[in-house]
Amino acid sequence: MAGGAIGVVRSPNIVHAALFLIVVLVGAAAQYIVLLAEFVGITQFFIYIGAIAVLFLFGIMLTRAPMGSRTDFDNDQRWPAAIVAVFLAGVLVALVVDAFGNDKIRLDDQLLETSRTGPVGDSIFRNFVIPFEVVSMLLLAALVGAVVIARRD
């Protein structure tokens, strides 16, 4: 995932950056599956990799973004950005170590029972059905807007 994330921000080709983003999203789905959140992992795989990444690629094609390598997108802020990134990584590591320390994760039957997909599906389609539909309409509006902006000429 880290290599894919670096590829997203370092790639001069926007299509390659979108493909590196797919690598990052696959890594996130794999982490969810390892953490026994199968429903979230599979949803991550289908929705983000299957739909959002394809939507990004269609948006790139419809807006006629430059496909070749361009160097005019670069600036001279690399060293300050690297210093801030190292500082933030140190802060995050310190916070995680302080919060969890030497805690062990014990996998027992109760943890496996709470990670089943039934309660998650019930929660999404009973308690959160309106936000679920609002997000789907938002994505549809974004796709229609991308087509309208791309075909304006």
C-alpha positions as CSV (number, residue, x, y, z in Angstrom):
1,M,0.0,0.0,0.0
2,A,2.8,2.4,0.8
3,G,4.5,1.8,-2.5
4,G,1.2,2.3,-4.3
5,A,0.5,5.5,-2.4
6,I,4.0,6.8,-3.3
7,G,3.2,5.8,-6.9
8,V,0.0,7.8,-6.8
9,V,1.7,11.1,-5.8
10,R,4.9,10.5,-7.8
11,S,3.5,9.3,-11.1
12,P,3.6,12.0,-13.9
13,N,1.0,10.1,-15.8
14,I,-2.6,10.5,-14.5
15,V,-3.7,7.1,-15.7
16,H,-0.8,5.4,-14.0
17,A,-1.7,7.3,-10.8
18,A,-5.3,6.0,-11.0
19,L,-3.9,2.4,-11.4
20,F,-1.6,2.9,-8.4
21,L,-4.7,4.0,-6.5
22,I,-6.3,0.7,-7.3
23,V,-3.2,-1.0,-5.7
24,V,-3.8,1.0,-2.5
25,L,-7.5,0.2,-2.4
26,V,-6.7,-3.6,-2.8
27,G,-4.3,-3.3,0.1
28,A,-7.0,-1.6,2.2
29,A,-9.5,-4.4,1.3
30,A,-6.9,-7.0,2.3
31,Q,-6.4,-5.3,5.6
32,Y,-10.1,-5.4,6.4
33,I,-10.2,-9.1,5.5
34,V,-7.2,-9.8,7.8
35,L,-9.0,-7.9,10.6
36,L,-12.0,-10.3,10.2
37,A,-14.2,-7.6,8.7
38,E,-15.1,-9.6,5.6
39,F,-18.1,-7.6,4.7
40,V,-16.2,-4.3,4.8
41,G,-13.3,-5.9,2.9
42,I,-15.5,-7.2,0.1
43,T,-17.5,-4.0,0.0
44,Q,-14.3,-2.1,-0.3
45,F,-13.3,-4.4,-3.2
46,F,-16.5,-4.1,-5.1
47,I,-17.4,-0.5,-4.5
48,Y,-14.1,1.3,-4.5
49,I,-12.1,-0.9,-6.9
50,G,-15.0,-1.9,-9.1
51,A,-16.9,1.3,-9.2
52,I,-15.0,4.3,-8.0
53,A,-11.7,3.5,-9.7
54,V,-13.6,2.9,-13.0
55,L,-15.4,6.2,-12.4
56,F,-12.0,7.9,-12.0
57,L,-10.7,6.4,-15.2
58,F,-13.9,7.4,-17.1
59,G,-13.5,10.9,-15.7
60,I,-9.9,11.1,-16.9
61,M,-10.9,9.9,-20.3
62,L,-14.0,12.2,-20.6
63,T,-12.2,15.3,-19.4
64,R,-9.3,14.7,-21.8
65,A,-6.7,15.0,-19.1
66,P,-3.1,15.1,-20.4
67,M,-1.9,11.4,-20.7
68,G,1.8,11.9,-21.2
69,S,4.5,12.8,-18.7
70,R,4.4,16.5,-17.8
71,T,6.9,18.2,-15.5
72,D,5.1,21.5,-15.1
73,F,3.0,20.1,-12.3
74,D,6.1,19.9,-10.0
75,N,7.1,22.5,-7.4
76,D,10.0,23.1,-5.1
77,Q,8.3,22.1,-1.8
78,R,9.7,18.5,-1.7
79,W,11.9,19.0,1.4
80,P,9.4,20.8,3.5
81,A,6.8,18.1,2.6
82,A,9.2,15.3,3.5
83,I,9.9,16.9,6.9
84,V,6.2,17.3,7.6
85,A,5.6,13.7,6.5
86,V,8.3,12.3,8.8
87,F,7.0,14.4,11.7
88,L,3.4,13.3,11.2
89,A,4.5,9.7,10.9
90,G,6.4,10.0,14.2
91,V,3.3,11.6,15.8
92,L,1.1,8.8,14.6
93,V,3.4,6.0,15.7
94,A,3.8,7.7,19.1
95,L,0.0,8.0,19.5
96,V,-0.6,4.4,18.5
97,V,2.0,3.1,20.8
98,D,0.7,5.2,23.7
99,A,-2.9,4.2,23.0
100,F,-2.3,0.4,22.7
101,G,1.1,-0.2,24.1
102,N,1.5,-3.9,24.9
103,D,-2.2,-4.8,24.5
104,K,-2.8,-8.2,22.8
105,I,-5.7,-8.9,20.5
106,R,-7.4,-12.1,21.6
107,L,-9.4,-13.8,18.9
108,D,-12.3,-15.6,20.5
109,D,-15.8,-16.7,19.5
110,Q,-17.4,-13.5,20.6
111,L,-15.1,-11.4,18.3
112,L,-15.8,-13.7,15.4
113,E,-19.6,-13.5,16.1
114,T,-19.6,-9.7,16.0
115,S,-17.7,-9.6,12.7
116,R,-20.4,-11.5,10.9
117,T,-22.0,-9.7,7.9
118,G,-25.6,-10.1,9.2
119,P,-25.5,-7.3,11.8
120,V,-23.6,-5.0,9.4
121,G,-26.1,-5.6,6.6
122,D,-29.0,-5.1,8.9
123,S,-27.5,-1.8,10.2
124,I,-26.9,-0.5,6.7
125,F,-30.2,-1.4,5.2
126,R,-32.4,-0.6,8.2
127,N,-30.8,2.2,10.1
128,F,-28.7,3.9,7.4
129,V,-30.8,3.4,4.3
130,I,-31.4,7.1,3.6
131,P,-27.6,8.0,3.8
132,F,-26.9,5.0,1.6
133,E,-29.3,6.2,-1.1
134,V,-28.1,9.8,-0.8
135,V,-24.5,8.7,-1.4
136,S,-25.6,6.7,-4.5
137,M,-27.5,9.7,-5.9
138,L,-24.4,11.9,-5.2
139,L,-22.2,9.5,-7.2
140,L,-24.7,9.5,-10.0
141,A,-24.8,13.3,-10.0
142,A,-21.0,13.4,-10.1
143,L,-20.9,11.1,-13.1
144,V,-23.5,13.1,-15.0
145,G,-21.7,16.3,-14.1
146,A,-18.4,14.9,-15.4
147,V,-20.1,14.0,-18.7
148,V,-21.7,17.5,-19.0
149,I,-18.4,19.3,-18.3
150,A,-16.5,17.1,-20.7
151,R,-18.9,17.5,-23.5
152,R,-19.5,21.2,-23.2
153,D,-17.6,22.0,-26.4
